[in-house]
């Protein structure tokens, strides 16, 4: 996709963003409408002070909302007290007992539920997703710290919400959007399931929601998704790249409309037995320009530096951003599994020319070739692979030619000893051949043992002192190691 080279003007704008008053206070006009609609359906109730949309949500309130979303409020109201917690109000005993016994929630300790603790957006979304049949148990569908990827996939994460400064107004927006989202393992939306369970009637639903208020959000989200996934299937031989996204914000920037989009990518390799192996993944922020008339992505702005805390609460980020990565990677894994199960991608035997191009014409600058040697059977390449933690990552490989015993395009990676506690390897100083050219030899000399102390009782020998002599049968690729003390 072309990068933005000149800022252009979109004359008329429609954006979905937080509404604030002149003094900077947030205005809850849209959220008030959702609250009234949910109240009419029996899914959201206010207090003696009204809907209190500007207030944070408590754990007990979140549980009540989840049970209503399950369509189980009648059962919960009649449910006896079975929970072990000492801080639950008597009116909420049935709700908490029902949720606790059904495995929908736990306490913050064995005896404390955390009745009045503030609920962040990730925990609230987790409750709603559980009510829709999705599970975070065993990290199957999502992880509770980062449910946003799951919510974004089923389009219940409209950008009008504030997922960092989460309040009751955001809760009603999430719940309203969830009503139009698909439940797990069912071709029905949440509202359809609630109609089936008698929570409200079809006539009531049609009266309360005569139109879908999230159509524009879904059009924007799918346009961004198309742009992100246009890169899916990028292929270099049997290496494939896939992407997924979350649309977090649509902003009027004055001269253009900007979409803020966390994007996750994964690099997968298909092996000869058609097994799939992950070769790396990562996440970052992209910023897209959308055309107002069609909502299609027309350009991309350079993302620049960012912090994940600009987009998610701290509890959703995790050490070294691992919750962000894991939450998005789980969802991408489902998508990839469907692609491979369909047979759309399968292992393809590469040619000699393709493998040579992979190493020698490297657009991503992953391979740095130090030495290339030709034999009748194969090409021998020696060099370093970049982008590997705790490098340098040395490699020596054989790429077989047409007519060889191994077959055109076959690759054999030769063994190299570890040269650091982190598993780094260096390449041989010299590669030599026998007179008939059928045997390759190389060696390494170590003056002393390298021993890694795992703890007081466990040690690992990284390498022993001595000379490591490797001999390789060029025809078969088989290697023999002899260590001379």
N, C-alpha and C positions, 0 to 999 in steps of 0.2 A: 504494500500500500504506500502511496506517495505521502511524504511528510508535509506538514503545513509549511509552505514557503512564503505565503502572503496572507495576512489576516483579511478576511472578507466579511461583508456586512449582510446579515440576514434581516430583511426589513421588518418582518413581523414574526414575533416569537410566541411560542407556547411552551412553558417550562413547568416541570413538577418539582417544586422545592419548598422548603419551610417558609411559612408566611410569618413575617415579623412586623410589629407596629413601628411607628416613627421613633419611639423611644428605645427600640431594640428588643422589646418584649415579644415573645412568641404569641401568635394569634391562632386560636384553635377552631376556626370557622368550619373547615372541612371535617375535622375530627368530631366536632359537635354533631354534624349531620350523621356521621357513621355511628356515633354513640346512640343517637335517637333511633336509628334503624335497628341496631342490635338490641336496643331496649324493647322495641316493638316485637322482635322475634323471641324475646325472653332470654337473650344471651348475655346481656350486660345491664347491670343495675347501678344506680348511683347511690349516694348516701344522703343523709339529711341536709347536706350542703350542695347537693346536685351531683353532676357527673365528675367534678373535680379533675378535669382532664390535664391540668397543669401539675398535678401531684404525682409523686413516684408511686409505684405499685408495690404492695407488700406480698410476701410469699403466700399468705393465706388467700389474698384476693386473686393471685395468679392461679392457685389451685382451684378456686371456685370457678373461674373462667374456663379452665381446662375441663372440669367436670360438666359444665354446661355445654361445652363444645362436643363432648362425648355423647351428649344427650342423656346423661345419667343423673341429673340433678334431683329428680324425684326419689331415686333410690338412695342417693347420698343423704338427703334430708331425713329419711327414715332409718338411716344406718346407725347402729349403736356405736358407742365409743369403744374402740378396740386399739387405738394408737397408744404408744407409751409416753407421749410427750406431756410435759407439765405446763407449757406456756401457750396452749391453744384455748381460745375463747370458747365458751360452751356452745354458742350458736354454730361454731365451725367444726365441732367434734365429728359430726357425721361426714362432712366433706373430707376432712383430713384422714379419718379412719378409712373411708372408702378408697381414697387415693393411695394410702399407705398399704392397705391389704391387697390392692390390685397391682402393686409394684410400680405405681406411677410417680411416687416421690419417696424420699427419705428425709430424715431430720438432719440438722447440722451436727447432732450428736445422738447418743442413744436415748436421751431423755428430753432434748430441746429441739423443737421443730424450727425455730427461727420465725415465729409468727409474724412479727412486725419488721423483719429484715427487708431491706429494699431489694427488689428483683431487677436485675439487669436484663437487657434485651435478649442476650443469648439464652438465659434460663427461661424467659417467657416463651421464646420461640421453641425451645425444647419441649415445654409443656404442650404447646399447640401441635407440634409435629407428632408427639407421642399420641395425642388424641386422634390424629389422622392415620395412625397405624404405623408410622415410621419409628425406628428404634435406634437409640444410641447405645444399647447394651451390646458390649463387645465391639463397639464402633462399626456396626453393620451399615447403617444408612448415613450416619453423621456422628460427630462428637459434640457433646453438649456445649463445650467451650466455643465452638465455631459452627453453629447450625445454619449460619447465613448462606452457605453454599447450597445446602439442601433447600432452604426456603427460596433462594433465588431460582433454583432449577424448576420448582413448581410454581414460580411466579407469585409469591406472597410476600415479596420484599419491596414494596413500592418506595421510590426515592423521596417521598414526602415525609418519611419517618426519620427520627433522630435516634440512631442505634447507640450512640454514646451517652447522650443526656436523655435517657429513656424515661418516659412518663406515661400516665394512663391514656393520654391522647394517642400516643404511639401504639399502645396496646390495642385500642379499638381499631386502628387502621390495619394493623397486622391481622387481627381477627376477621375484619371485613374482607380483606384480600384473601385470607385462607378459605373463606366460604366458596370462592370461585376456583380454588385449586384442587387438583386431583388427590384423592386419598391413595394410600399405598395398596398395590395389588388389586385395584378396582377401577373400572372405567367410569367412575362417578366422582363428581366434585363433592366437597364437604357438605354444601347446602343440600344436595340431593340425598346424601346419606341421612342427614338430620330430618328431612321430610319423610324418608322411609321409616325412620324410628319414631315418628310422631311428635318430634319436638315442636314443629310448626307445620302448617299445611302448605300445599303448593299455592293455593290462592293467597295466603298470607304473604308468602315469599314474593309472589309476583306484584303484590301491592306495595310491599316495602322496597323491593329492588326491581322496579320495572325495567331498568337499564343497568348494564354492567359499568360501574364507575371506574374500572381499572383497564378499560380497553386501550387507552393511549399508552399507559405504562407497558402493557404487554407488547404493543406494536414497537415501542422504543426498545424494549428489552430484546425482542427477537431480531430487530435490525442490528443491534450491537452484537448479539450472538452470531448472526450470519457473518459479520465482519471478522469476529474472533475465529470462528470455525472455518473460515475460508482458507486458513492455513493448515487445517487438519489434513492429515495424510501426506504432509511434506515428507518426501521419501528419498533416502539415499541408500540404495540397495535394499536391505532388509531392516533398515532403521526408519522408524515412523514417528512423527511428531503430532501431538494432539493438544487441544486447548479447551478450557472452559472459563466461565466468567461470572461475575456478579455486577449488576448495575446498581451502583450506590447513590448516584446523584445526577440530576440533570440541572444545569445552572445557566442562567442568563448572564453572559459575560459582557453584555453591551453590544459587542460587535459580532458575537457568534454564540451558539448554544453548545455547551460543553458537557459531555457525559464522562463521569468518573467511573472507571471500570477496573477493579482488581481482576487480573487474568492469571490463570495457572496453566503451566505447560508441563507435559511429560514426554520423555523420549523413550520409546520402546523398541526393542530388537526382537525380531522373530528368528528363532533358531531353526536348524535343519529339521528337527522333529516337530516343528510347528508349535513349540512351546514359546511363551512370551516372557521376556525378561526386561525389567526396568533398567534403563541406562542413565537415568537422571531426571530431575524435575525441579521446578522453581516457580515462584510467584512474583508478580510485580503489578504496578499501576499503569494503566493506559488511559489516555484522554482523547476521546473521539469528538469530531464535529458532525452534527446531524442536520440534514436538510429539513426545514420546517414543513414543507409541503408533503414530503414522502416519508420523513423520519429515517431515511437511509443514511448510513455513514458515508460521508463524502471526503473526509480527511482525518488525519491523526496529528495531534500535537505531541511534541517531545515531552515525555513524562517528567523528566528531571528528578531531583532528589525528593524523597518523601520518607515519612515515618508511618508505620502501620497504626500508631496511636492516633493519627489524624483521622482514621477511618473506623477503628474498632475500639471498644473498651479494653482496658489492659487485660482483663480476665480472658478475653478472646484471642489474645496474641500469643501468649506463652513464651517460654525461654527460647531465644534465637528464632522467634517467629514460627515455632513448630506447630502451633495450633492452626495458624493460617494455612500453612502448607498441608497439614494432615486433613483438615476439614475440606479443602478443595480437592485434594488428591483422591479422597474416598469417592466423591461424585464422579470425577474423571475416570476412575477405575470402572464404574458401572457402565459408562458410555463406551469405553474401550472394549469391555467384555462383549457388549452387544455387537460392536463392529466386527470383532474377530469371530464371534459365534456365527455371524451371517455369512462368513466365508469371503467377505469383501477383501480381506487381506490374508495372504498366506506366504509361506517361505518360497522364495524364488532363487534358484541356484545362480550365483553371480558368475560372470565371465572373468577371465584373466584381466582384460582391459578395464572392466569396471572396478576391480579391486585395486589395480594400479592407480586409477584415477582417484579412488577414494583417499589413498595415502599421499599421492604426489600432487594432485590438483585439489587442494583442501581449502574450500572457500571459507570455512569456519576457523581456519588456522589452528586446528587441534593437533596436527601432526607436524613435527619438525624432523625432517630426515637428515641424518648425519652421514649415512653411507648406503650406497646401492650397488649390489653385486649381481651380475647375471650368471646363471648356470644353464645347462641344457634343460634341466627339470623345472627350475623355478627362479624367481627373483628374490634375493635376500635384501631386506630393508632393516636398517638399524636407526633408532632415533628416540625422540621423547614425545610423550603425550601431555598436552597442557590441560589445565582446568581440573587437575586431580589434587585433592587435599594432601598435604604433607609430601609433595613431590620432591625431586623430579621423578616422573614415571617413565623410566626407560623401557624400551621394547625392542625385540628382535623377532622378525617374522619371516616366514617363507610363503610366497605367493606363487602357486603352481601354474605352469603354462599349459596350453593345449597339447594333448598327446602325452602328458605326464601320467604316472601311475595314480596319483591322487585326484587328477582331473582338473580341468581348466577352472581357475578362480578359487580353488580350495586354499585356505589359509591355515597355517600352523604357527601358533605363537610359541616361541621358545622360552624355556625357563631362565630366570635370572635370580640371583640370591638377593635377599633383603639387605639393604645397606644402612638402615636406620630402624629405631624402635617403632617408627610409624609405618613401616612397610615400604619405604621408598626404594627404588631400584635404579642403578645406573647401567649404561650400556658398556659392552666390552671395549677395551682399547684397541683390540685387533681381532679381526676375523680371518681365519686361514683355512685353506682347503687342501685335501689330499691330492696326490698327483693325478688321480683319475677323476677328480672333481666330484666324487660321490659322497665325501665326508667333510663336514664343516666342524671346525674346532674353535673354541674360545675359552678364556679363563679369567679368574679373579683371584687376587691374593689379599688375605686378611692377616695382619700381624697378631691379632688377639681375638679372643672370643667376645661377642657382644651379647650380654645377657640382660633381659628386661625383668625387673623384679615386680611382679604383680602385687604381692604382699610378702609378709615375712616367710611364708611357707611355699609360695608358688612363684616359680621363675620360668621364663621362656627364653630359650636360646634363639636369638635372632640369626646369628651365624657363628660358626666355629672358626678358630684360627686355622689357617692353612691355605692351600691353593685349590680352588674349585676348577676342575677341568671338565668341560662339557664337550661331548662329541655327538654330532647329529648325522644320522643317515638322511642325506638329502632326498633320496627317492621316497622313503616312507615317512619322514619327519620324526622318527623315533629318536629320543635323546637319552644318553647315558651320562651320569655325573660321577666323577671320582674326586674325592677330597684327599689331598696329599698333605699329611701333617708335617 
